Amino acid sequence: MTTKDGALLGSIFSPENPDRGTFAFSTNHERIRGDVEYEISGLTHLRDENTRGAWVDTLVSYWKIAYILERDDGADVSWAKAYEGQKDLLLLVPVSSSKV
């Protein structure tokens, strides 16, 4: 994944993005993967299949967490499910092997 890809992801999930709150309501479990693939299909810097696939996996995992936290009634949020979703998301993020 490139810096440009990271900037795109950052803009989508930025607190300044007025559409960020509707992310969990935008689709459902059956359609999320196809919806994300469609939305990013036109981004020229994501033409590489491996890069695009990594972003689809990351966005789908993020959506699952947002779904748990935003769609459930605040008092009934399953924090255990949200934690498991966060673990799954973090496993998708590659660890840099570069020396600091």
C-alpha positions as CSV (number, residue, x, y, z in Angstrom):
1,M,0.0,0.0,0.0
2,T,1.3,3.4,-0.8
3,T,1.2,6.8,0.9
4,K,-1.5,7.9,-1.6
5,D,-3.6,4.9,-0.6
6,G,-3.2,5.8,3.1
7,A,-4.3,9.4,2.4
8,L,-7.4,8.1,0.7
9,L,-8.3,5.9,3.6
10,G,-7.6,8.7,6.0
11,S,-9.9,11.1,4.2
12,I,-12.8,8.5,4.2
13,F,-12.6,8.0,7.9
14,S,-11.6,11.5,8.9
15,P,-13.8,13.1,11.6
16,E,-14.1,16.1,9.2
17,N,-15.9,13.9,6.6
18,P,-19.6,14.5,7.0
19,D,-20.5,11.2,5.4
20,R,-18.4,9.1,7.8
21,G,-21.3,8.5,10.2
22,T,-23.4,6.9,7.5
23,F,-20.7,4.3,6.7
24,A,-22.3,1.5,8.8
25,F,-25.8,2.1,7.2
26,S,-24.5,2.2,3.7
27,T,-24.8,-1.6,3.0
28,N,-25.2,-5.0,4.6
29,H,-23.2,-8.1,5.4
30,E,-24.1,-9.8,2.1
31,R,-23.2,-6.8,-0.1
32,I,-20.3,-5.1,1.7
33,R,-17.4,-6.7,-0.3
34,G,-19.0,-6.1,-3.7
35,D,-20.0,-2.5,-2.7
36,V,-16.4,-1.7,-1.7
37,E,-14.9,-3.4,-4.8
38,Y,-17.2,-1.3,-6.9
39,E,-16.5,2.0,-5.1
40,I,-12.7,1.7,-5.4
41,S,-12.7,0.1,-8.9
42,G,-12.2,3.5,-10.6
43,L,-9.2,4.6,-8.5
44,T,-6.3,4.5,-10.9
45,H,-3.7,4.1,-8.1
46,L,-5.4,0.9,-7.0
47,R,-5.2,-0.9,-10.3
48,D,-2.8,-3.5,-8.9
49,E,-4.9,-6.5,-7.9
50,N,-3.0,-7.2,-4.7
51,T,-3.2,-3.6,-3.5
52,R,-6.9,-3.4,-4.4
53,G,-7.6,-6.7,-2.6
54,A,-5.7,-5.5,0.5
55,W,-7.8,-2.3,0.6
56,V,-11.1,-4.2,0.1
57,D,-10.2,-6.5,3.0
58,T,-9.2,-3.5,5.2
59,L,-12.4,-1.5,4.4
60,V,-14.7,-4.6,4.9
61,S,-13.1,-5.2,8.3
62,Y,-13.5,-1.5,9.2
63,W,-17.1,-1.6,8.1
64,K,-17.8,-4.6,10.4
65,I,-16.5,-2.7,13.4
66,A,-18.5,0.4,12.4
67,Y,-21.6,-1.8,11.9
68,I,-21.3,-3.1,15.5
69,L,-20.6,0.3,17.0
70,E,-23.0,2.5,15.0
71,R,-25.9,0.3,14.3
72,D,-26.4,-1.2,17.7
73,D,-28.2,0.8,20.4
74,G,-25.5,2.4,22.5
75,A,-26.5,0.5,25.6
76,D,-26.4,-2.9,23.8
77,V,-23.1,-2.5,22.0
78,S,-21.2,-5.8,21.9
79,W,-17.8,-4.6,23.0
80,A,-16.5,-8.2,22.7
81,K,-17.5,-8.3,19.0
82,A,-16.1,-4.9,18.4
83,Y,-12.8,-6.0,20.0
84,E,-12.7,-9.1,17.9
85,G,-13.3,-7.0,14.8
86,Q,-10.5,-4.6,15.7
87,K,-8.2,-7.6,16.1
88,D,-9.1,-8.9,12.7
89,L,-8.6,-5.4,11.2
90,L,-5.1,-5.1,12.8
91,L,-4.1,-8.4,11.5
92,L,-4.6,-7.0,7.9
93,V,-2.2,-4.1,8.5
94,P,1.3,-5.1,7.4
95,V,4.1,-4.5,9.8
96,S,7.0,-2.6,8.3
97,S,10.3,-4.5,8.3
98,S,12.3,-1.3,7.8
99,K,14.7,-0.3,10.6
100,V,14.0,2.9,12.4
